[in-house]
């Protein structure tokens, strides 16, 4: 049997008609060696050729060297699935191998690890326009109008917060409180423009999300997406404050928010409620609260 050269192996790889992108933690065991942790990358199913990426460079290996690929069991339990393999090429941290008579179970595990290829920018725009064409057409003007309004709101929030800090500093009962409020006001003053900018950027991203077809959200078995049992006390207090504030705004603006949510639902082809509307009080208040995080840790 004729030995295949390195050039031949490259030609074999170039002939593949399908390349699948994988994300799977595996081990590769060189004959007589120890298992090496790797990430399975490109997979050519027609020829069963697989690229492995390791954390450390591979040593110079003979192209005819053989080894064993160890795949994790599909359910996370049981023994690893082993597949014999021969090395086609080793380059720095990448190892290209050919699987030898892989079992159906091994191929199923590889297929299950396939990652969807990212869409190009033109494909994303076409997908968005096809899903909700009216919303896609109105998006630039809607975003620009919302950005101006949210910047004004965030600026108002910042002004009120600064006034409350000034009042607290004025009413300080002792030097220690006066020093604390003075430092807090100084940190807040340094962050004001950043808080406004971050709030606006968060709301703008929330608006852009409506331009994408909705994706189902997976909730792990036994867990609730609204489970608060693991939220730390400080985060829970912030959650309550934001909920109370946004709830008060929603009650006050109910006559405006209801038809707005209905219109957004129609344009964006999804259910938009007070809790999810990027133009509603809840999202804007949460964006402002997120922008305020870490304020006490600023130098």
N, C-alpha and C positions, 0 to 999 in steps of 0.2 A: 504494500500500500504506500502510495506516495505521501510524503510528509508535506503538510501545507505550510507555506511560508507566511511571514507576517503580512506581506503585501496581499496574499490570497485572503487572509482573515479580514483585512480591511475591505476588500472587494465584497466579501460575503456580507459584511455589515451594511455596505452601501446599497446592496440589492434589496434590503428589507423594504417592503411596501407599507408596513405599519410599525409605528413606534409608540409605545404606551408609556406614559409617565407614572412611575410608582412612588409610593412613600411607605416603605415597610422596613422595620428594623429586623435584620437577619444576622446570622453568623456564617462565616465561611471557614471551613476547616481544611487547611492544607494537609496533604498526606503526611502523617508522622508529626504534625504540628498541633498547635492549640487553636481553639475557635477564636476568630477575629470578628468583633462586632462591626457591622457595616450597615449602610443604608442602601436598599435596593432602589436603583434609579430607572433608566430606560430599559424597556423590555420589548424585544421583537418576537412576537408569539409564533410567527411562521417558522422561524429557525431556532426558537427557544434560546435566544442570546440575551443575556442580562448584564447590565453594568452595575457594579458594586462600588460604593464610595466609602472609604474608611477614614478614620481620624488621623492616621499616620501613613506616611508613604510606604508603598510596598517595596520590598527589596527586589533586585533583579531576579526574575523568575524565568525558568525555562518554559517556553511556550507549550511544551507537551506535558507540563506538570498537571496532575489531577488533584481534585479535592472534593469536598462535600459541602453542599449548601444546606444550611439548617433554617427551616422556616418555622415561625411560631404557630402553634395550633390556632385554628380559627376562633374557637370559643374562649381562648385564654387559659384553657386547662388541658392537661394531658401532655404527651411527649411531643417534641419538635418533629416536624416532617423533614426527612432528609432526602436530598437529591444529589446523585453523582454529577460531577461537572468537570470539564476540562478548561484550562486557561487559554484564552485566545490572545490576550494582550494585557500587559500591566504598565500603567503610566501614572507615575507619582502616586496619588491616593486613589486612583480609579483602577478597577480590575474588570476586564470584560471576559465573561465565561460563557460556555455553551453547556446547557443542561443536557444530560444524557438520559434518555428515556424517562422523563418526568412522569410521575403518576397523575391521575386525574385530580386527586386531592391537592397536589402541589400546584397544578395549574390553576385550580379554583382559588387557592390562597393568593396567588399572584394577581389574578384577575380582580379579586375583591379589593386589592390595594391600589387599583388604578385611580389616579387623580385626574379630574377633568382638566383639559388643557385650557389655559386662560384665553379669553376672547380678545381679539385685537380691538383697538379703539373704535374703528369703523364698524366692527361687528356689534360692539356694545351699543353704539348710537343707533344702529339699525334695529336692534332688539328692543331698545327703549321706545323708539318712535313707533314700532309696530304694535307694542303692547298698549300704550296709552298715548295716542298721537296728539290729542288736544292738550293734555298736560305737558307733553314734551314740547309742544309749540309755545306754550305760555311760560315754561319754566324760566328762561332768562329774565323776563320782565318780573315774574313773581319773586324770584330770588333777589333781584336788585331792590325791589320795593320792600321786601321783608328785611333785607340787610340794613337798609336805612332806618326802618322802624325799630328794629331790635337794638341797633347801635344807640338810638335815642333813649330807649327804655333802659338799657344797661347803663348808660351814662347817668340816667336819673337814679337808678339803684345805687350807683357808686356815690353820687352826691348825697343821698339820704344816709348811707352808711358812714360817710365821712362826717356828716353833721352829728350823727349819734355818737361817734367817737369823741368829737369835740365837746359834746355835752357831758359825756362820761369823764373826760379829763377835767372839765370845769368842776364837776361835782365830786371829784375824788376825795375820799375821807382822810387819806394820809399820804405821805411821800411815796410809800411803796406802790399804792394804787396809781398815784400820779405818774410814776416812772413806767409802770406797766402799760397804762393807756397811751402814754407818750410814745413808747416804742411801737405799740400796735398801730398807732396812727401813722408813724413814719414808714412802717412796713407796708401799710395799706396804700399810702401815697405813692410809693415806688411801683406798686402793682396795678394801679388804676387803669392805665392804658392797656395793659396786658389782659386784665379781667374783661374789659369791654371787647377787645379783639377776640379773645377765646370764646366768649359767649356768642358773638356774632358767627364765628366759624362753626361752632357746634350746631347752631340752628340752621345755618346754610347747608351743612351736611345732612341734617335731618330732612330738609326739603328735597335735596338731591336723591335721597333714598326712595322717595315716592315715585321717582322716575324709573325705578327698576321694578321688574315683575316681582311680586312678593315671594319669599322663600319660606317653606315650612320651618318652624323652629322646633328642634328636637329637645325634649325634656327627659332626662334620665329617669328610668323606672324608679318609682318610689319617691320621686322628688317633685316639688311644685315650683313653677317659675316665680311664684310669689311667696315662697317660703322665706321667712325672716328669722328662722331659728339660729342661723349662723352669722347674722349681721352683728358687728360689734356695736357696743352701746353708743359710741359717738356717731357712727353711721346711722344708727336707728333714730337717734335724736334729730339728725339732719333730715332723714326721711320724713319724720313727723312734721318738722317745721316746713319743709317744702310742700308736703301734702296739704297742710292747713292753709298755707298762703295761696297755693294754686287753687285749692278748693274754694276759697273765698272769692277769688277772681272769677272762677267758672260760674259760681252762683250769681255773681253780679253781672256777668256778661253772657248769661245763658241765651238770651234772645238773639245775640249776634253769633255765638259759637255754633249753635245748632244748625242753622242754614249754611254756615261756612263749612262745617264738617261734612254736611250732605253734599255740597258742591265739590269739595275735594275728593270725596268718595267716588263720585261720578267720573270726575276727570282722571283720577289716578287708578281707577278700576280696582279698588280695594276698600275695605271698611276703615274709615278714619273716624276716631272718637276723640274725646277730650284728652285721653291719656296718650294718644299717639300722634295727634295733630302737631306738626312742626310750627304752626301758627298759633297754637293755644298756650294758655298760661302755664300748664304743667311742664311742657318741654322747655319753655323759655326760663322758668324758675329753676329747673334742674340744671340747665346749661349754665346759669349764673352761679348756682351753688358749686358746680364742678370747677368753675373758674376760680372760685374762692379757696378751694382746697390747697393745703400746704402753706397758707398764709402765715400761720404761726411758726413755721419752720424756716421762713425766709431770714436771711442775715441782714 
